[in-house]
Structure formats: C-alpha cells, structure tokens
C-alpha cells in the first residue's frame, strides 16, 4: 500500500515520520533492534543519535513513539500515554524561558543525543498543541493500521489514512455485517 498523503508541515513532519517508523499494516517496525533503529535514525538525519544509541535508548524511543501515537489517537490508552509524555517532559524539558527579545522557548535538559531528540519531539508536540496546530495530525482509525497522517480536508474530519485502503476496508466490513447472507469472494 502506498501512502499518498503529503507530509505534515514542519515541525509536525518530524513527529509524523517518527510515529510512522512502525507500519502496522505491513507489520514492519524500524525500531525492532539496535541496527535497524540506527539505520532509520541515520536515514532521517539523526546521525549523532544513531552513533550514541544503546538498547535502553532504543526501548525509550519505542515507548515514546507509541505514547505519542496513543496521545494523537486520543484512544482508551490516552491517559497512560499522557502520563508517559508528561513524565518524559518533566525530566527533559526546562520550564519556558522568555529571553529579553523574541518569543518564549522551551530548553532541554539533555545530556545524550537520544535525550535531545526526545526533547525536540516533545517540544514540537507541546508547542504545536498549545498553538492549536496539532489537531490535524491524526492516527488512522483502522485498528490494524494506525498510520499517522496530516488531515488536509477542508472540514478537518478525515478518519482514515487512505480512503482507497483503510476507508474501503471499513466500508466493505460494514456492508458485509449488514448483509451476512451475501456471498463473499
């Protein structure tokens, strides 16, 4: 299946790509082990993170990715996801700082490259949510997909990553449940 939606605008692009390092529909996950995670990080410009990555960092990236996905989906595990995100933010992000000139900034308390990457993801997520721009970053409603996509529809009401795949599957399942006696090929 090809995902044809254009990527989210920056800085949401980074969050979208990070979450989509796992493609549930294809049963692939770039973070299954250390070498694959390092390869994905290098492909996405995080060379310093890849060079310094250890197994604990890899597990932390997986935990963060899934917490962000559940948070975006606002599903039955969103409360747990919020606790994970809040806990990570409390250890990696400083309170907002207002310089003499310019806008407020969130600075990081990071000692390692993986912590810096996590802090940057959390900063982007928090600032985009506070600004009200994150609502269009969504998770496909299909439980076997859960691809993260940016909803560019005028009504901001897309629920499927792709109408031709996940939307069509849902319609077919709904049809079959309403017409159980119809033969299915």
C-alpha positions in Angstrom: 0.0 0.0 0.0 1.3 3.4 -0.9 0.5 6.3 1.4 -0.3 9.2 -0.9 -0.9 12.0 1.6 1.6 14.8 1.6 3.6 15.1 4.8 2.6 17.3 7.7 4.0 20.8 7.8 7.1 21.4 10.0 7.6 20.8 12.9 4.8 18.2 12.8 6.7 16.4 9.9 9.2 15.1 12.4 6.5 13.7 14.7 4.7 12.1 11.8 7.9 10.4 10.5 8.9 9.3 13.9 5.5 7.7 14.6 5.4 6.1 11.2 8.7 4.3 11.8 6.3 1.4 12.6 3.9 0.4 9.8 1.3 -1.9 11.5 -0.5 -2.6 8.2 2.7 -4.0 6.8 3.9 -5.5 10.1 7.2 -3.5 9.9 9.0 -1.6 12.6 12.2 0.2 12.1 12.9 0.1 15.8 12.9 -3.7 16.3 16.5 -3.8 17.1 19.6 -1.6 17.5 21.0 -1.9 13.9 17.6 -1.2 12.3 16.9 1.8 14.7 20.3 3.2 13.9 19.7 2.9 10.2 16.4 4.7 10.5 17.9 7.4 12.6 20.7 8.0 10.0 18.2 8.0 7.1 16.3 10.7 9.0 19.3 12.9 9.7 19.9 11.9 13.4 23.5 10.7 12.9 24.6 11.7 16.4 21.7 9.8 18.0 22.5 6.7 15.9 26.1 6.8 16.8 25.4 7.1 20.5 22.3 4.8 20.7 22.2 1.9 23.1 19.5 -0.7 23.9 17.9 1.4 26.7 17.6 4.4 24.3 16.0 2.2 21.6 13.4 1.0 24.1 12.8 4.6 25.2 12.2 5.6 21.6 9.7 2.8 21.1 7.9 3.8 24.3 7.8 7.4 23.3 6.6 6.6 19.7 3.7 4.6 21.0 2.8 7.1 23.7 2.7 9.8 21.0 0.6 7.6 18.7 -1.9 6.9 21.5 -2.0 10.5 22.5 -2.7 11.6 19.0 -5.4 9.0 18.6 -7.0 10.0 21.9 -8.0 6.4 22.4 -8.6 4.3 25.5 -4.9 4.4 26.4 -4.5 8.2 26.0 -4.4 8.7 29.8 -1.4 6.3 30.1 0.2 8.0 27.1 -0.3 11.4 28.7 1.4 10.2 31.9 4.4 8.9 29.8 4.7 12.1 27.9 4.4 14.2 31.0 7.0 12.1 32.8 9.5 12.4 29.9 8.8 16.1 29.6 9.4 16.7 33.3 12.9 15.1 33.1 14.0 16.5 29.7 12.3 19.9 29.3 13.0 23.0 31.3 10.1 25.4 32.0 9.5 28.0 29.3 12.1 30.8 29.2 11.5 34.3 27.9 14.6 36.0 26.5 15.0 39.8 26.5 13.9 39.8 22.9 12.0 37.2 20.9 9.4 34.5 21.7 9.4 32.2 24.6 11.5 29.0 24.3 11.5 25.6 25.8 15.0 24.5 26.5 16.3 21.0 27.1 18.0 19.2 30.0 19.6 16.6 27.8 22.9 15.0 28.3 22.8 12.5 25.5 21.8 12.7 21.8 18.7 10.4 22.3 17.5 12.7 25.1 18.0 15.7 22.8 15.9 14.0 20.1 13.2 13.1 22.6 13.2 16.6 24.0 12.8 18.1 20.5 9.9 15.8 19.7 8.2 16.7 23.0 8.9 20.4 22.4 7.4 20.2 18.9 4.3 18.3 20.1 3.7 20.7 23.1 4.2 23.9 21.2 2.0 22.8 18.3 -0.7 21.7 20.7 -0.6 24.9 22.6 -0.8 26.9 19.4 -3.8 24.8 18.2 -2.0 23.5 15.1 -1.6 19.8 16.1 -5.3 18.8 15.8 -4.9 17.9 12.1 -2.1 15.3 12.9 -4.2 12.2 13.3 -4.0 8.4 13.6 -5.8 6.2 11.1 -8.9 4.8 12.8 -8.3 1.3 11.4 -7.0 -0.7 14.3 -4.7 -2.8 12.1 -3.2 0.4 10.5 -2.9 3.3 13.0 -0.7 5.3 10.5 -0.1 8.9 11.5 -1.2 11.4 8.8 -1.9 15.1 8.5 -5.6 15.8 7.7 -5.8 18.5 5.0 -9.5 18.0 4.4 -11.5 21.3 4.5 -13.6 20.1 7.4 -10.7 18.5 9.3 -12.8 15.4 9.5 -10.7 12.6 7.9 -10.5 9.4 9.9 -8.6 7.1 7.5 -5.1 7.5 6.3 -6.3 6.4 2.9 -9.9 6.1 1.7 -8.8 3.7 -1.0 -7.3 1.3 1.5 -8.5 1.7 5.1 -11.7 3.5 4.3 -12.6 1.0 1.6 -11.9 -1.9 4.0 -14.1 -0.3 6.6 -16.9 0.2 4.1 -16.7 -3.4 3.0 -16.8 -4.7 6.6 -19.8 -2.6 7.3 -21.5 -3.8 4.2 -20.8 -7.4 5.0 -22.1 -7.0 8.6 -25.3 -5.6 7.2 -25.7 -8.3 4.6 -24.4 -11.5 6.2 -26.2 -13.7 3.6 -24.5 -12.2 0.6 -21.7 -14.4 -0.8 -18.2 -13.0 -0.4 -15.5 -13.8 -2.9 
